Amino acid sequence: MKALLLAAALAVVAPAFADFNDKNPINATVTGATPSGYPRTMVEGLNAVVRDAYPGSAVSFKPNSPGGGVLAIAEGQADFTATATGTEVKLANEGQSPYTKPLKGKFSYVMQLYDNQFIHFLMTKEWADANGIKSWADIAKKKPKMRLAINRPDNPQTTIGGPYEVMKAYGFSINDIEKWGGSFVLGNSQIGLDAITDGKADVFMNARNLADSLVKDIAGKRPLLWIDGDRATVQKAADTFSNKADMVEKGTYAFMEKDYPTVRMWVSLLAGSHVPDEVVYKYVKSIAEGEARVQAIGGSLKTSFTTAKMATNPAKLPYHPGALRYYKEKGLVK
């Protein structure tokens, strides 16, 4: 009888001490990225690193959006989402639009992927000169009619968490654009830049890598300017979603004659609460031990990802137990 009780007790505690240091495969679905573009390239690259570290693993990509990705992992429709920022974390936890109910406790933190997503606040020189606009303060004061190329609100990080908050910090809102006689071109950054090129938009607010070749090319055809502002005011906007203000250096683009402020965001991998510790642990371990290969994926990962910064958690979201276990083993968190 005692032997049976002891065996039962060991069976209960065994999962907490399970050894994940094997090469057994894992199964996982990663979402949060659109069907094309860099986010998909990033996810496919990360998944390939994991599959090679654990042969036979079925780690796949499921297209979605940054906002939709968090909802998907919270509802168990996917395991990880790879494009979450402080905006999605806060809005989802609190059940603010575009989320219809609080999702707190249904997802947790896995790793920071990079922290150099810069919102570009651009306007055509033609529109700026015609309206006497150089800065955010000018826009607030003069209330100009503008055709604004911006992402959809269901992509919260490049709308609600960036441009919307900067507008608020300067005393107006996204809803005022139409009140001033303006209009919108809604879509991702490629759609927005195409609209600028084709003369269908005057102002662009979305995320691009700094020194982006497409922005440079467009500026050569249709002169652009960066919307100027005060770093402290931009920081007030950035604080809302655990981001920070940063300065885009003079010369990053040929039309920048000085440093300009913007919102700099971090991007993370999150996991649903349903995902087993072993799956998260092994995903984290393979990425951590494949630093050079992860950086070779390119883009923001090349310039910002490091194993040492994986545990960085600006929003202080609880870590997934599987990720926390790895970080504690490696001394990346206490």
C-alpha positions as CSV (number, residue, x, y, z in Angstrom):
1,M,0.0,0.0,0.0
2,K,2.8,2.4,0.9
3,A,4.6,1.6,-2.3
4,L,1.4,2.4,-4.3
5,L,1.0,5.8,-2.5
6,L,4.6,6.6,-3.1
7,A,4.3,5.8,-6.8
8,A,1.1,7.9,-7.0
9,A,2.9,10.9,-5.3
10,L,5.8,10.6,-7.7
11,A,3.5,10.6,-10.7
12,V,1.9,13.8,-9.5
13,V,5.2,15.7,-9.1
14,A,7.0,14.1,-12.0
15,P,5.8,16.7,-14.7
16,A,7.4,19.6,-12.6
17,F,10.8,17.8,-12.9
18,A,10.4,16.4,-16.4
19,D,13.7,16.4,-18.3
20,F,13.3,18.5,-21.5
21,N,16.9,18.1,-22.5
22,D,16.2,15.5,-25.2
23,K,15.7,15.7,-29.0
24,N,12.1,14.6,-29.0
25,P,10.1,16.6,-31.6
26,I,7.4,19.1,-30.7
27,N,4.3,20.3,-32.4
28,A,3.3,24.0,-32.6
29,T,1.6,26.6,-34.7
30,V,2.9,30.1,-34.9
31,T,0.7,33.0,-36.0
32,G,0.6,36.8,-35.9
33,A,2.2,37.5,-39.2
34,T,0.5,38.4,-42.5
35,P,0.7,36.1,-45.5
36,S,3.5,38.0,-47.1
37,G,6.3,40.4,-46.2
38,Y,9.0,40.4,-43.5
39,P,6.9,39.1,-40.6
40,R,6.2,35.9,-42.5
41,T,9.8,35.6,-43.4
42,M,10.7,36.0,-39.8
43,V,8.3,33.4,-38.5
44,E,9.2,30.8,-41.2
45,G,12.9,31.4,-40.3
46,L,12.4,30.9,-36.6
47,N,10.3,27.8,-37.2
48,A,13.0,26.3,-39.3
49,V,15.6,26.8,-36.5
50,V,13.3,24.9,-34.2
51,R,12.6,22.1,-36.6
52,D,16.3,21.6,-37.2
53,A,17.0,21.6,-33.4
54,Y,14.3,19.0,-32.9
55,P,14.1,16.8,-36.0
56,G,10.6,15.6,-36.8
57,S,8.9,18.6,-35.2
58,A,5.7,19.9,-36.9
59,V,6.1,23.6,-36.4
60,S,4.0,25.5,-38.8
61,F,2.9,29.1,-39.7
62,K,-0.7,30.3,-39.7
63,P,-1.3,33.7,-41.3
64,N,-3.0,36.3,-39.2
65,S,-2.3,39.9,-37.9
66,P,-0.6,41.2,-34.8
67,G,-3.9,41.9,-33.1
68,G,-5.6,38.7,-34.3
69,G,-2.6,36.6,-33.3
70,V,-3.0,37.4,-29.6
71,L,-6.7,36.5,-29.8
72,A,-5.8,33.2,-31.6
73,I,-3.4,32.0,-28.9
74,A,-5.8,33.1,-26.2
75,E,-8.6,30.9,-27.7
76,G,-6.3,28.0,-28.4
77,Q,-6.4,28.4,-32.2
78,A,-2.6,28.7,-32.4
79,D,0.2,28.2,-29.9
80,F,2.5,31.2,-30.4
81,T,2.1,34.7,-31.9
82,A,5.3,36.3,-33.1
83,T,4.4,40.0,-33.6
84,A,3.0,41.2,-30.3
85,T,4.0,44.5,-28.8
86,G,3.0,46.3,-25.7
87,T,0.0,47.6,-27.5
88,E,-1.6,44.2,-28.1
89,V,-0.6,43.0,-24.6
90,K,-2.3,45.9,-22.8
91,L,-5.4,46.0,-25.0
92,A,-5.9,42.3,-24.9
93,N,-5.4,42.0,-21.1
94,E,-7.9,44.8,-20.5
95,G,-10.4,43.9,-23.2
96,Q,-10.1,47.2,-25.0
97,S,-10.9,47.5,-28.7
98,P,-10.3,45.7,-31.0
99,Y,-10.7,43.0,-28.3
100,T,-14.3,42.4,-27.1
101,K,-13.4,40.9,-23.7
102,P,-10.4,40.8,-21.3
103,L,-7.9,38.0,-22.2
104,K,-5.7,38.4,-19.1
105,G,-4.3,35.0,-18.0
106,K,-4.9,33.3,-21.3
107,F,-1.5,34.2,-22.8
108,S,2.0,34.8,-21.4
109,Y,5.4,36.0,-22.4
110,V,8.0,33.9,-24.2
111,M,10.7,36.2,-25.6
112,Q,11.6,39.6,-27.0
113,L,12.5,39.2,-30.7
114,Y,13.7,42.8,-31.3
115,D,13.2,46.3,-30.0
116,N,13.8,48.4,-33.1
117,Q,10.5,48.8,-34.8
118,F,10.3,52.5,-35.7
119,I,7.1,54.2,-36.6
120,H,7.6,56.5,-39.7
121,F,5.8,59.8,-39.6
122,L,6.2,61.1,-43.1
123,M,4.5,63.8,-45.2
124,T,4.9,64.9,-48.8
125,K,6.8,68.2,-49.1
126,E,4.1,69.4,-51.5
127,W,1.4,68.9,-48.9
128,A,3.5,70.3,-46.1
129,D,4.4,73.5,-48.0
130,A,0.8,74.0,-49.1
131,N,-0.5,73.8,-45.6
132,G,2.4,75.4,-43.7
133,I,3.1,72.1,-41.8
134,K,6.4,71.2,-40.2
135,S,5.4,69.6,-36.9
136,W,2.7,67.8,-34.9
137,A,2.0,71.1,-33.2
138,D,1.3,72.7,-36.6
139,I,-1.2,69.9,-37.5
140,A,-3.0,70.4,-34.2
141,K,-3.2,74.1,-34.7
142,K,-4.0,74.4,-38.4
143,K,-6.2,71.3,-38.7
144,P,-5.3,70.7,-42.4
145,K,-7.2,68.5,-44.8
146,M,-5.1,65.3,-45.2
147,R,-5.2,62.0,-47.0
148,L,-3.7,59.8,-44.4
149,A,-2.1,56.4,-45.2
150,I,-2.3,54.4,-42.0
151,N,-2.9,50.8,-41.0
152,R,-6.2,49.4,-39.9
153,P,-7.1,49.6,-36.2
154,D,-7.1,45.8,-36.0
155,N,-3.4,46.1,-36.3
156,P,-3.1,48.0,-33.0
157,Q,0.7,48.5,-32.8
158,T,1.0,50.7,-35.9
159,T,-2.3,52.5,-35.2
160,I,-3.6,52.7,-31.6
161,G,-0.1,52.2,-30.0
162,G,1.8,54.7,-32.2
163,P,0.1,57.3,-34.3
164,Y,-3.2,57.5,-32.3
165,E,-1.3,58.1,-29.1
166,V,1.0,60.7,-30.6
167,M,-2.1,62.5,-31.9
168,K,-3.6,62.4,-28.4
169,A,-0.5,63.8,-26.9
170,Y,-0.7,66.8,-29.2
171,G,-4.4,67.4,-28.5
172,F,-6.3,65.8,-31.3
173,S,-7.5,62.3,-32.3
174,I,-7.7,60.0,-35.3
175,N,-11.4,60.9,-35.6
176,D,-10.5,64.6,-36.2
177,I,-8.9,63.8,-39.5
178,E,-12.3,63.3,-41.2
179,K,-13.8,66.2,-39.3
180,W,-11.1,68.4,-40.9
181,G,-12.2,67.1,-44.4
182,G,-9.6,64.4,-44.7
183,S,-9.7,60.8,-45.6
184,F,-7.8,57.5,-45.1
185,V,-6.0,54.9,-47.1
186,L,-6.1,51.9,-44.8
187,G,-3.6,49.1,-45.1
188,N,-0.1,47.8,-44.3
189,S,3.0,49.9,-44.9
190,Q,3.3,48.7,-48.5
191,I,-0.2,49.9,-49.3
192,G,0.5,53.2,-47.7
193,L,3.7,53.8,-49.5
194,D,2.1,52.9,-52.8
195,A,-0.6,55.5,-52.1
196,I,2.1,58.1,-51.4
197,T,3.9,57.2,-54.7
198,D,0.6,57.3,-56.7
199,G,-0.4,60.7,-55.3
200,K,-3.3,59.2,-53.4
201,A,-2.0,60.1,-49.9
202,D,-0.3,63.1,-48.3
203,V,0.8,61.6,-45.0
204,F,2.1,58.2,-44.0
205,M,2.2,56.7,-40.5
206,N,3.3,53.1,-40.2
207,A,6.3,51.0,-39.3
208,R,9.3,50.5,-41.5
209,N,12.9,49.6,-40.9
210,L,15.2,52.6,-40.6
211,A,16.9,53.6,-43.8
212,D,14.3,51.7,-45.7
213,S,15.2,51.4,-49.4
214,L,11.6,51.8,-50.6
215,V,11.2,55.0,-48.6
216,K,14.4,56.3,-50.1
217,D,13.2,55.4,-53.6
218,I,9.9,57.2,-53.1
219,A,11.5,60.3,-51.7
220,G,13.5,60.5,-54.9
221,K,10.3,60.7,-56.9
222,R,8.0,62.6,-54.6
223,P,9.9,64.7,-52.0
224,L,9.1,63.7,-48.4
225,L,9.6,65.3,-44.9
226,W,9.5,63.8,-41.4
227,I,6.8,65.3,-39.1
228,D,8.8,67.1,-36.4
229,G,7.9,67.1,-32.7
230,D,9.1,67.2,-29.1
231,R,10.7,64.1,-27.8
232,A,9.2,64.5,-24.3
233,T,5.7,64.7,-25.8
234,V,6.3,61.6,-28.0
235,Q,7.6,59.8,-24.9
236,K,4.3,60.6,-23.1
237,A,2.6,58.9,-26.0
238,A,5.0,55.9,-26.0
239,D,4.6,55.3,-22.3
240,T,1.0,54.3,-22.7
241,F,2.0,50.9,-24.1
242,S,5.5,50.4,-22.5
243,N,7.3,51.7,-25.6
244,K,9.9,54.6,-25.7
245,A,10.6,57.6,-27.8
246,D,13.8,57.7,-29.8
247,M,15.5,60.0,-32.3
248,V,15.9,59.1,-35.9
249,E,19.3,60.4,-36.8
250,K,20.0,63.1,-39.4
251,G,20.9,61.6,-42.7
252,T,18.9,58.3,-42.1
253,Y,17.1,59.6,-45.2
254,A,18.4,62.3,-47.4
255,F,15.5,64.6,-46.6
256,M,16.3,64.6,-42.9
257,E,18.3,67.7,-42.1
258,K,18.3,67.0,-38.3
259,D,17.3,64.3,-35.8
260,Y,13.5,63.6,-35.5
261,P,11.5,61.9,-32.7
262,T,9.4,58.8,-33.1
263,V,8.0,55.9,-31.2
264,R,10.3,52.9,-31.0
265,M,8.6,49.6,-30.3
266,W,9.7,46.1,-29.1
267,V,8.2,43.0,-30.7
268,S,7.8,39.7,-28.8
269,L,6.8,36.1,-29.0
270,L,3.8,35.1,-26.8
271,A,2.3,31.8,-26.1
272,G,-1.2,30.7,-25.1
273,S,-1.8,29.3,-21.6
274,H,-2.7,26.0,-23.1
275,V,0.8,25.4,-24.6
276,P,2.8,22.6,-22.7
277,D,5.9,23.8,-20.9
278,E,8.0,21.4,-22.9
279,V,6.9,23.0,-26.2
280,V,7.8,26.5,-25.0
281,Y,11.0,25.4,-23.4
282,K,12.3,23.7,-26.5
283,Y,11.2,26.6,-28.8
284,V,13.0,29.1,-26.5
285,K,16.1,26.9,-26.2
286,S,16.5,26.3,-29.9
287,I,16.2,30.1,-30.6
288,A,18.6,31.0,-27.8
289,E,21.2,28.5,-28.9
290,G,20.8,29.4,-32.6
291,E,21.5,33.1,-32.2
292,A,23.7,33.5,-35.3
293,R,21.2,31.6,-37.5
294,V,18.3,33.7,-36.1
295,Q,20.2,36.9,-36.9
296,A,20.9,35.6,-40.4
297,I,17.1,35.7,-41.0
298,G,17.7,39.4,-41.6
299,G,15.7,42.5,-41.1
300,S,15.1,43.5,-37.5
301,L,16.4,40.2,-36.2
302,K,19.8,40.9,-37.8
303,T,20.2,44.3,-36.2
304,S,18.5,43.7,-32.8
305,F,18.1,40.1,-31.8
306,T,20.5,38.7,-29.1
307,T,20.1,35.7,-26.8
308,A,21.1,38.0,-23.9
309,K,18.0,40.2,-24.5
310,M,15.4,37.4,-25.1
311,A,14.1,37.6,-21.5
312,T,13.6,41.4,-21.7
313,N,10.0,42.0,-20.8
314,P,9.0,45.7,-21.0
315,A,5.3,45.1,-20.3
316,K,6.1,42.8,-17.3
317,L,3.7,40.2,-18.6
318,P,4.0,36.9,-16.7
319,Y,6.5,34.5,-18.4
320,H,5.2,31.2,-19.7
321,P,6.5,28.6,-17.3
322,G,8.4,26.8,-20.0
323,A,10.2,30.0,-21.0
324,L,10.9,31.0,-17.4
325,R,12.4,27.6,-16.7
326,Y,14.9,28.0,-19.5
327,Y,15.8,31.6,-18.5
328,K,16.4,30.6,-14.9
329,E,18.6,27.8,-15.9
330,K,20.7,30.1,-18.0
331,G,20.7,33.0,-15.4
332,L,18.8,35.3,-17.7
333,V,16.2,36.0,-15.0
334,K,16.4,35.5,-11.2
